[in-house]
Amino acid sequence: MAAVVLVIFLHNSFFQIEEDKIKETITQELLKTEGKNYTIQDIQMRKQLDLKFRKIVVYSFPSADEREIIGTANLYKGLNNKYAVGEIYCQKKFVYLFVVKDFATKYLIIAGKNNQSNIDYIELTNKEGNSYKEDISKEEYFIYKKNVNLLRSYRMLDKEGKEIPLAPF
């Protein structure tokens, strides 16, 4: 019985961020990493994706020269429906690419902003060699996920069909 209480206590002490405190958490992380004192009002939640035990967030905030900076937050979700920070990215780029694991499944996450509506679609090729397109041309902010085990390759293309370079996952 004491072990169960200890496990619940440890779980609840790790997962402490409530849904309405995610912006505040991002603000605090930006202070640590960027050294800048942003307010909660500076942070704009642009897009969210809920997985079973994860939440992916695309957010933005203004830079010193008033341009929009895009970032992503990768949060773990606990059994108590509260969150813990996985990673908060803010590398002054428009598209982020990373892999998250949800139990046994790994997902490729492509998230960000379709800056100046330059991105037309993501082209995916599965293990069998079949290709298909995911249109993101009409989305200003996007989060796309795909099971990594089913993928052979992926690429992002602009309106002219030219490949937009992405880092490998």
N, C-alpha and C positions, 0 to 999 in steps of 0.2 A: 504494500500500500504506500509506503514512504517513497518507493522508487517511482510510482505513478505520479505522486504529488511533485516530486523533484523534476520529472520529465515535463509536466505541465508548466511548472514554474519556469524552467529553462526555455521552453518554447515561447511562453508569453513574454519573457524578458528579451528574447531575440526579435520577435515580431511585434513591434510597438507602434508603427506608423499607421495612423488611421487614414482612411480614404481622403478626408478633407484636409489632411496635413501633408500631402504629397508635394504640393507647391512649396510649402515652407521647408521641407526637407531638401528639395532641389536648390532653393535659395541658400540654405546653409552650406550645401556642398559646393556651390559656386563661390561662396566666400572663401572656403578652404582652398579650392583649386585655382581660382582666378584671382583671389585676393581683392575682389570687388564686392562692395556692399549693395547688392540688389535687394529690392523689396519684393514682397509677394505680388504686388501689382505689376512689377516688371515682367514676371514670368507668365507666359501665355501657354496654356495646355492646348496643343493643336490636334493631336490624334492619340487614341489609346487603343490597345489591344489586350484583352483579358484572355489568358490561358488558364488552365486548371490551377496551377500554383505559381503563376507569374503575371506580371503586368508590365507591358512595354508602353512607354509614353514618348511621344515626340513633343518637345516644348521649344519655345523661342523666347528670346529676350533681346533688348537693344544693346548695341555696342556703343563705345564712346563716340563714334561718328554717326550714330543713329541708324546704322544698318542692322538688319535682323540677323541674329546668330541662332542657329538651329542646334539642338542637342537631343539626346535620347536618354531615357532612364530605364533601367532594367531592374525591376523590383521582384523580390520573392514574396509570395502570398502564403501566410500561415493558416493553420486550421481555425484560428480565432478571427479570420478575415481581416487581419492587420498585415502590414508589410514590413519588409526589411530591405535595405539597399543592397542590390547586387552590384551594379555599376551605373554610374552617371557619366555619360560622355558629353563632352563639349569641346570639340576640336576645331571649331570654326570651319566646318564643311557642311554641305547640304545633304549628303547621303551617307548613312551609316550602314555597315554590313557586319553582322555578328551571328554567332550560333548560340542558341539556348537549349537546354535539356529539360524536358518535362517528363519525369520518370524515365522510361526507356526510349523515348522518341527525342531526336535532336531536330531542331527547326532552324533553317536559315531565315534570318530576319533581315529584310532590307527596309530601312525606314528613313524618312527625312522630308525634305521639301522639294517639290518640282519647281525649282528656281526658274523664273521666266518661262514657265510651261515648256521647258526644253526636253523633258523626258516624255517619250511617247509610250513605250511599253517595256516590259521585262520578258525576255525570251528564255524559256526553260526547256531543257532536253532531259527526258527521263532516262532511266537505266536501259530501256529497250531501244533508245535512239529516237523516240518520237518527240518532236518539238511542238510547243504551243506558246501562245503569247498571252500575257496578262496586261491589259490596257490600263495604264495609270495616267493617261494624258489629261484627263479632266480633273484630277485630284491635285489640289494645291499642296496638301500634306498627305503622306501615305505611310502605311505600315503593311508590309507584305510578308507572309510566312509560308514556308514550304518544308515538308519533311526532307531532311538531308539525305536519308537513306534511299529516297526515290530519285534523286537528282544525279545526273551525269555532269551537266554544265548549266550555266546561266549567264546572261548578259543583259545589259540595259542599253536600249537604243533610243536615239533622238528621232525627231520627225522626218529626217532625211534618211533614216535607216543606218546612220553611223553609230558605231559602238561608243558608249560612254564608259571610260575606264572605271573599274571597280577593283578594290583589293580582294585577293582570294580569301575564302573563309577557312 
